[in-house]
Amino acid sequence: MPGLPYWPVNYGSGAFGISQRDFLVGSGLSTIPGQVSLVAVGAFVAGPSVLAGTVVVAAWAVVITMTILAYRRLKRASRG
């Protein structure tokens, strides 16, 4: 889940029997936008530009959207 620290997700995935393939795909999808945003923030601080600012905003929009979607899916699944 984007927006959560890695260790509870890693521990929970193992504890709940998530397959390695699902874990790797999910980890890739959830970490890439966050890592892109961190690199973009560094680039923006080093040399502010419209492009770097746009990448920061877009990456954070993706992270926030993915977090909301994951939360809704978790909420829906917990209702059963």
Secondary structure as UniProt FT lines:
FT   TURN            2..3
FT   HELIX           6..15
FT   TURN            16..17
FT   HELIX           20..46
FT   HELIX           50..79
//
